[in-house]
Amino acid sequence: MESIASRNRNSSVVERGEEGWLARLAIRFASWAQRWFPDAFVFVALAVVFVAVAAMLNGASPQTVVKAFGDGFWSLMTFTLQQALIAISGYIIADSPPAARLIERMARLPRSGRSAVAFIAVLTMVISLMNWAVSLIFSGLLARAIARRTDMRMDYRAAGAAAFLGLGCIWGLGMSSSAAQVQANAASLPKPLLAITGVIPFTETIFLWQSGVLALALIIVSTAVAFWSSPNNKNAVTAQDLGVDLTEASQALPTRQRPGEWLEYSPILTILIIVLGFGWLVQEFSGQNFFLRMSNLNTYNFVMLMIGLLLHWRPKSFLQAAAKAVPTTVGIVIQFPFYGATAAMMTVAATGGHSLSHVLSHAFVSVSSSHTFPAVIGAYSAILGFFIPSGGGKWLLEAPYVMQAANELKVHLGWAVQVYNAAEALPNLLNPFWMLPLLGVLGIRARDIVGFTGLQCLVHTPIVLALLWGLGETLTYVAPVIPH
């Protein structure tokens, strides 16, 4: 069988007339990525080595760097478990019988391969504003369902890239934004950061009208790029061409074999647990700001797991979905400790007391003003995010000096958070770390979709930076209120 890369080279020449320039460019990107793009773990390993060498060149001793590597390795374990549970709960919800029926109905709506790709892109971005994990898994399962159709050819790589746009584009502008959640909850803020920023409610971050304009613009642009860059007809590489097994395991519960299993098949325990959970939520949210309470990741995960349990109704179904969800978190569980170690090495003090992180931040902040701050810090956050792809963990590393600079330059603090949220998504389009749960669902590798997401990154970067600068001009600085 002719290789995918060879097929792409031939089709881009022989059938060039069938494609627009954007699709031809995407085909070339995809062909290059499938040949040269490494496994996701290679990126984290490179980041560790690069930062370790850079820290020593900055003046840190080898012994100090090595100690920082080991001490920081487990520094993000709580956050790692929280993020893994977000992915698991999202999968459980997306894999529930009601969601499965909805996916099958929605899979019949598109009339062509390109329209299917655009449909997936819009859906995943809208859902990501509520929950990035649900958007990632739901859109991945939708792509699989559409790929099973035999009445049209959909490029499975382009569909996979479209399914990633929620997390690779606007998730940070929505409810599951780690940075906005941290800043809205005083209990989640480290005391040094709290003393700089105070509490910043959602009304000053994700619910700013400027944030809504930014999100809408990115949805429109991303959908257009997804549509026009998707190879059409004969140039489309289908899931079958990639050797993906699209057979879905039946959601029907196996026949009960033993009398002791009856509680696993009965909704009784589900009802009782949901009642307990609902009672706790009433107490948790009573007299409290809903969005402030939801900013707590433990509360957020609790709500999502209760919804998942309710949608599955029977414990057996819930556990089956959880068992399928766990493999999609392997990348999170294995690679996050390395990013914790990388973050620790970036903050280790060197000769003169300045860490690598401080040196980098000073280099960017020193060339910015109140007007250029959003674009400069946006570019910085995007670059740093390629080495530390952790929305929440990286914010805790980056926020102290970035937010202090925002105070000094009189930049709206809530918009500074949104600058981070929008720019932080850009490296996700290239770094395969957050692609891992989706790739597990799709049954393909990062190299299969990064050609298309890389094209999105090329288009997004100037647009995001320009919008961050322009919209930031409409906001005025308000001094933080520091709680006692």
C-alpha positions, 0 to 999 in steps of 0.5 A: 500500500502506498504510504500516506506521505507518498500519497500526499506528495503525489496528490498535491501535484496530480490533483492540485486543481481540486484544492485551494492554496490553504488546503495545499499548504495544509497537505504539505505541513501534514506530510512534513509532520508525519515524517519528522514530528517526534513523539510527545514525550520527546518534547518534555525531555527536550524541555528538561534538558534545554532548561537545565542547560540554560539554568547552568549557563545563567549561573546556577551550579549543576548541584543546584539544578539537579536538586531543583529537578528532583525537588520539583518532580512531584510539585504538581501532583495535586494539580496533576490529579485534578487535571486527570480527573477533568479529563476522566470526568469529561470522557465519562460524560461524553461517553454516556448513553445520552451523549452517545445517542446525541453524537450519532444523530449529530454525525449524520448532519454534515453533507461533505467532508469539509463541512464535517471538519468545520462542524467539529471545529465549531462544536468543540470550541463552543463546548470548550468554553464550559469544559475543555475535557468534555469538548476534547473527548466529545469532539473526538468521539464525534469525529470517529462517528462521522468517519464511520460514514460511507457516503462521503470522504472526510480527512481524518487528520483534519477532523482530528485537528478540528477536534483539538481547536477547543483546547488549542484555541479558546478554552482559556477564555471559558469557565475551565480556565485555570488562571481565571479560576485561581485568580477568582479564589483567594484560597487557591492563590499563593500569598505572595501572588494574592498580595500583588493581584488581590482576588480578580472575579470572573466578571473582570476576566472571562466575562469581560465583553472584550474577552467575548469579542476575542473568543468570537473572532477566534471561533470564526477564523479557526472555523474558516481555516479548518474548512478551507485547509481540509483536503477534499474528495480524493486528496482526503486521508480517511481513518481507513487510510490511516489504519484506524479501527473505528469499531466501537465497543457496545455500550450495552451492559453485559448480562449479569452473571452473579447475584452479587452484581445486582447493585452494579446494575441497579440505579439505587446507589446512583440515586443515593449518591446523587442525593448526597452530592446534591445536598452538598452542592446546595450547602456549597453554593448557598449564599455564595457566588456560583462562579466563584465556587466553581472556580475551585477545581475540586468543586468543579470536578465533583460537579462533573463526576456527579453529572457523569454518574447521573447520565450513566445511571447504573454504576456498571455503566459509569465504571465501564466509561471510567475504565475507557477514560483512564488510558487517555490520561497516561500522558498527563500522569507521566509527563506532568512531573517532568514539567514540574521539574522544569518549572523548578529549574526555571525558578532556581536562584543563580549567581546574583540571585536571579533565576532563569525565569526572572531573566526571561521576564525582565527581558520582555517586560523591560521593552514593554509599556502600558500599551505594548504590554499585552502583545509583548507578554502574550508573545512571552507566555506563548513561547514559555508555554511551549516548554511548560504546557500547564495552564494552571501550573505555568500561571503560578510560575509566571503570574508573580512577575507578570502581574507585578509588571502589570501593576507598575505599568497600570495595565488592567489586571483582569485583561492581563489574565486574559492575555495569558489565557489567549496566548497560552493556547497558541503553543498547544497547537504545536506541543502535543502534550494536551493532544494526548487524550484526544489522540487516545480517542482517535487512535492516531499520533500527534504527527497526523494532526500537527500539520493542520494545527500548525497551520492554525497556529500560523494564522492565530498568532498575529491575530491573537497578539493584535486583538490582545493589544487593540482590545486592551486599549479599551480597558483602564487600570483599577488598583487591586484590593488586597484582602486582609 
